[in-house]
Amino acid sequence: MSPAPATREQDLKPPDGGWGWMVVMGAHISIGFSYATPKALSIFFKDIQLDLQAGYSEIAWISSIMLAAMYAGGPVSSALVDRYGSRPIVILGGLMCGGSMVVASFGNSIVYLYLCIGVTAGCGLALNLNASLTIISKYFLARRPLANGLAMAGSPVFLCFLAPFNQYLLDKFGWRGSFLILGAVMLHCCVAGALMRPVGSRNSPPTKAEERPDRGGGGCVGRAKKIVDWSFFKDRAFVIYLVGNILFIFGAYAPIVFLSAYAVSRGVDQYSAAYLLSIMGFVDMFVRPGTGLIANSKWVRPRVQYLFSLAVVFNGACHLLCPLIETYAFLVVYAVFFGVAFGMVFALIFECLMDLMGPRRFPRAVGLVTIIECVPMLLGPPTAGLLVDLFDDYQYLFLLCGAVIASGGIFLFVMNLYNYRRPQNERAGQPQPNDPARIQNALHLDFCAKESAVPESADGAEPAAGGKMPSMSNLHLPVAAEENGGRSPPPNRFAL
């Protein structure tokens, strides 16, 4: 496998369309399997629990380990994508997911399922997720919130389909036969990966930077720094985003994992309980692209961080009210509001990180975020399951998750409000990704560049003399100091 032209992909102007929409389709499939599979597997938990004689907290570790492995594999996945490109990495991830589900069908212990489904399939999902997110950031800029919303809609679409499909498979073939069939279904990730053509692979000539061999980043230390870049912790906005996300991720998945079991404990039949996940997914699939359209608007996009924090608070409030529900009709209402809140958060969660870091730093940033978030991802569902084991009641699970998530949303809103309203002299040299003037000016320059169609200079770094418009390859937002040789960007670069 030859190295992907990473440098050329970063320096090309994002096409904001064309084959990019096919890439969004592939990302839709890949992300759909990545997020929907750990949730939809909860349909099998009751039968696996009875077959293997496991407790609620033990069985919850399956989805928890799977999600944690998916997040922990982020830095390695990002490094592989930088080296080889998104297409082969997604194909490899699809092969790992499909094979691990087939092997898991022969398991006779809960630890065996931890290793096959949790670790192996989780690592395959990590390859799928990060590669899909990275290539979207290279294909889109002006339309990026919409592209992210459409790609992230894969999760609810697949959840809406997989929940009743898994229940049907369980009734017909048992959980072992179902895992065999799901292994074959998950090989569709390989098809999704085939759609992820590198940016400009057919219509752009090779560049000098592309012809230079990759020397491995200066040995083992250089490669390690490339995988995990701890310098992000010097960015106040990144730290605020990370803390809020840790609180959200801790409580995000336990309500989904135990929703069907909670409904059964309220006297609902198994099929109706499984359809609650489908209802949530059905609502979610429309909310994500809709949120992407709203976030792409002129008024909202500069304030996308605040919209994200409000969505997190809304998500937590839904769980806090859930213990008051007694009937199936109100469970359906809860599933609808849960789908709205969950869809809003996940339509924006990676868009906000792209907004903060810019497309060049995003692959390493998302790798660092996911490896840190694997800890709350790992502990959240088992902690909730332990509460069910101790109190034999699901209400404490929803109260815990709702309180933690709402706290994270309030933290994000208050800290973002403080951070972006600090005096200008305190923010000197710090990129302001959600500054309305900065975003609007960059998009205006992009429009003018397309209209004038003025060629760039030979090195693609600066416009030729004569006042010609710069290309969007130089308008990556935000402009980090790291991308300018370790110096702060010139104050008059965009005259904002």
N, C-alpha and C positions, 0 to 999 in steps of 0.2 A: 504494500500500500504506500503510495507516494504521498508526501506531505501536501496538504491543501494549500492553495495560495492565500494564506491568511492575511498577508500584508495587502494584497490587491483587494480583497473583500473589504477590508477596513477603509481603504482609501477611495473606493468607488462611491459615487453619489448613490444613495438609496433610490431604487427605481420607483418606489411607492406604487406598485401595481404590476401589470404584466404577468410574468411567471410567478411573481410574488404571491398571487392569489392561490396558485397551485401549491406553493410552499405552505400557505396558511391552511389549506386542506390537509396536507400531510401532517402539519403540527396539530391540527384538530384531532386527527386520529390518534397520534402518538400521545398527546396530552390527555386525551380521553381515557385511554387505557391506563395511563400513569396514575390518575387521580380516582377513577371510578372503580378500578379493580379492588383496592384495599377496602372500599366501602361495601361493594357488592358481595364480597366474600363473607360478610356477616350473615348472609342467608344460610350458609352451611354451618355456622358455629354451633347451633343447638345439637345437630346430629353428630358433629365431630366431638362435642363435649360428652354426649352420651356414649359414643363409641370408644373414646379414649379415656373416659372417666376423669375429666378435667374440670376445674372450677371456672367461674366467670372471669376472674382476674388472669388465670392461666390462658384461657382461650383468647382473651383480648390482646395478648402479646403477639399473636400472629399478625394482625393488621398493624399493630404498633411497631413491631420490628421491620415489617415491610416498608412502612412509611419512613421510619428512621433510616433504614438503609438507602431508600430513595433520596433522602435529603443529605445523608452523610457522604454519599458518592458524588455529590455536586462538584467539589474541587477537582477530583480525578476526571470526571466527565468533561468539565470545562477545559482542562489541559489537553485531553484527547481530541476535543473538538477544535481547539487551536491548532493542533498538530495535523489532524487528518480531515477535518471538515465534518459537517453534520451528517451527511448522507451515510457513510459507513458506520458511524457510531450508532445511529438509530437502528440500522439493520442488525448490528450486533446485539443491541438491547432487545430487539424483538425475538431473536433466537434464544437469548438467555431466559426471557420470560416464558416463552412457549415450552422450552425444554424443562424448566423447573416445575411448571404445573403438571406436566406429564409424570415426572419423577415423583412428585409429591403424592400422586394418587396411590402409590404403593406403600405409603408410610403407616407405621404401626405405633408411633409414639408422638407426643406433642413436641418433643425436642427435634424430631426429624422434620416436622412441619415448620418449626422455627427456621431451620437451616435451608430447606428447599424453598418455601414460599417467602419467608421473612427475609433471609439474607440474599439468596441467589436471585429470586424474582425482583426483590427490592433494588438490587444493584442494576438489573436490566432496566427497570423503570427510571433509575437515575440517569442512565445514558439517554433514554428517550426524552426525558423532560428537559434537561439542560441543553441538549443539542437543538431541540425545537425552539426554545426560547431565544437562543443565541442567533439562529438564522433569521428569525423574524426581525430582530433588532438591526440586522444588516440589510434587509429588503425594504424596511419602512422607516420613515421619519415623520412626515406630515400626517400620514394616515395610521401611524403606529398604534394609538389607543384603540382604533377600530379593529386593526389586524389582531392585536392582543385579545380583544374581547371575543372575536370570532374563533380564534384558536383555543382560548380557555373555555369556550362553550362546549368543547369536546367532552369535558368532564360530566356535565349534567346530561348531555345527549346520550352518552354511553351508560351512565347510571340509570337513566330512564329505561333503557333497553335491557341492561344486564340484570337488574333486580328481578323482574318477573321471569326473565329467561333462566336465571339461576334457580329460581323456585321450581320452574318446569323441569329443568334437568335433575334437580334433587328428587322430585317425585318419581321420575322415570328411571333414573340410573343410580341414585344414591350419590353421596358426596365424592366417592372415588371415581365413578364413571364421569361425573360432572367435571372433575379436574382434568381428565383426559381430553374431553371435548373443549374445555376452555383453553387448554394448552395449544390446540390447533387454531382456535379463534384468535389468540394473541399473536400468532405469526403474521397477522395483517399489519403489525408495526413495521415489518420489513418492506411492505408495499408503500407505507407512508414514508419511510426513509428514502425510497427510490425517487420520490418527488422532490426531494430537497437538493436541487441543483445549486452549486455554488454561484454566488453573485457574479454576473458578467462572464460566466464560463464559456459562452458561445460567441460573444460579440466583442470581447475586449482582448487586445494583444497582450502578450506577457510583458511584465515590467522588469526593470533591472533588479528591484528588490526581490522579485520572485525567483530570479535566477541564482541568487546567493544561497548556498547550502545552509541548512539549519545546524548550528554547532551545539545544540543542546542547552543553550542558555547559560554557558559558562560553568559546566560541571554539575555535580549533584546539588550544591547549594543554590545555584542559579535555577535549576529545575524545581527545587522545593519552593523557592520564592515565587516561581511562576504559578505553582499550584495554589498556594495560600499566600495572599498578600495582606499582611497585617497592618500595612500603612493606612488602610481604610478606617481604622479606629481613630485616626487623627481628624477625620471629617465628622463634625458635630451632627450634621443632618443624617449621615449614615448610621450613627450610633442611636439616634432617636428612632429611626425606622426599624432598626434591629431589635431594640427593647420592646417596642410595641408589637412587633411580629412574634417575638418569643411568647409573650402573654397570649396572643391570639391563637398561635399554633397549639399551645398546651391544652386549650379547651375546645378546639375546633372539631376534632374528629370523634371524640367519645360520644356525643349525642347522635351522630350518624351510625356509629357501630352498634349502639344499643337501642336505636329507635324501634326496630322491629320487635325486639324482645320486650321493650317497654309496652308496646301496643298489645302484645300477646298477654302480658301480665294484667292488662286492663280488660281482658275478655274478648279481644279482637282475634278473628281467625287468622291463620298464617298467611293466606294469600292477600287478605286485606292489609295485613301488617306490612307485607313486602311491597304493596302498592303505595304505601306512604313514601318510600324512597323514590318510587317512580314519579309520584306527584311532585316531590321536591325537585327531582331532576328535570321534569317537564317545565316547571316554572323557571328554574335556574337557566335552562338553555336559551330562553328568550331574554332573561335579565342581563346576561353577560354581554352579548353584542349590543343590547340597548344601552347598557352602562358605558360601553366603549364609544358609542355615538355621542352620548352626553359628555363624556370626558374629552372628546375630540373637538367640542365646540369652543368658540373663541373666548367665551367668558369663563368656562369651567376649567379648561386645560391648564392655565397658569395656577389654578388653585386645586389641582388634583389631589395634593397631599391632604387637604382638609376634607374633601369628599371621601377619601379612603378612611380617615379616622372616624367620620360619622357613620360609615357603613359598618365598621367594627363595633361601635357602640350599639347600633341597631341589632347586630347579630347577637351580642350578649344579652340584650333586653328580651329577645325572643326566648332564650333558654331560661331566663329567670321567671318568665310567666308560664312555662310549660308545666310545672308541677300542679298548677291550678286546674289542668284539663282532666276531665273525667270521661267524656264520651268520644266516640270515633269521629263524629262530625267536627268536634273542636280539634282533634288530632290532625284532621285534614287541613283545617285553617292554620294550625301551627306549621305543618309541612309547607304550606304555601308561603307563609311569611319567612320561614327558615330558608326556603329556596331563593326568595328575593334577597335576603340579607347575605346569604352565602355567595350568591352569584355576584352581587355588587363587590364584595371583598375580593374575590378571586379574579374578577375582571380588571381590578386595579392593582393587585398586590405586586405584580412584576412590572407593570407600567410605571408605578411610583419609583421603583428601584432604577429602571431605565432613565426616568426623568431626573433622578438625583445624580447618577453616575455617568450617563452618556453611553453611546454604543461601544466605544473603545474599551472602557473600563468595566462594562456590564458583565461580560463572561466571568471575569475573576471575582467581581462583587457578588454575583449570584452563587458562585461556588462557595464563597466564604459564608454567605447567609445560610445556605442550605446545610452546611456541615455543623453550624452552631445550632440551627433549629432542629436538628435531629434529636437533641437531648429532650426538649419538651415534647417533641413528637413521639419519642419512645416512652416517656413517662406518663403522658396524658391519659390514654385509654386504660392502661392497667390500674392507674390510680383511681379512675372512675369505677372500674370493675371491682376494685377492692372495697369501695364504699357500698356497692351493691351486696357484696358478700358479707360485710359487717352488719349492715342495717336491713338487709332484705327489702330494700325500697329504692326505687330509681330516682326519687325526687331530689335526694342529696347530690346525685350525679349532675343533674341539670342545674341545680343551684350553684355548685362549685364551678362548673364550666362557664355559666353565664356571668358570674361575678368576676372571674379572671379575665374573660374576654372584654367585658365592659370596662374594666380597669385599664386594659391595654389601649382601648379606643380613646378613653379620656386622656390618658398620658400622651398619645400621639397628637391629639388636637391641641392640648395646652402647650406642649413643648414645641410643636411646629409654629404655633402662634407667637411664642417667645422668640424662637430662633430667627424667624424671618422678619420680625419687627424690631430687632436690635438696631442700635444706632449704626449708621453707615461706616463710621470709623472702626467699629468692632468687627465688621464683616469684610474689611479690606482684604482682598486676595482670595476670599472664599467664594466659590461658584454659587450662584443663586439660581437653581434650576427652575423654580416656579415664579421667577420674576416675569410679570406679564409682558413688559417691554422687550425683554430678552427673547422670549419665545416668538412673539409676534414679529420682531425684526428679523429673526433667523428665517422664519417661514416666508416673510416678504422677500428677503434676498434670494431664497430658493425659487420663488415664483419669477422674479426678475431674471435670474440666471437662465431659467428654462425659456423665457420669452426672447431674451437676447441671443441665446445660443452662442456665446462667445467662448472660443477655446481657451483652455488653461495654458499656463506656461509649461515648459518641457518637464519639469520635475513635479508638477501637480501640487506644489506647495503654496505658491503665491501667484496672484494674477499678474499678467503682463502689464507693462506700463501703459498709461493712457486712460486710467480710471475705469478699467473694465471690471465687471462684477466678479466676485469670488465664487468658486464652486461650492456646492454643499459638502464636498469632502472636507472642507475646512470649517464647517459649521456644526460639528458634533457638539451636542449640548449635554451636560455642562462642560466647559473647557477646563479640564483639571490641570493642576500645576504639573502633574506627572507627565502629561502629554506635551508639555512645553519645556522639556529638558530640566524638570525639577524647579522651574521658576514660575512665579505667578503670571497669569496671562496679561498681556499689555492692556492697560486701562482703556486705550482708545481703539481696541481691535474691532468692536462693533459699534462704538460711539453710543452706548446705551445710557 
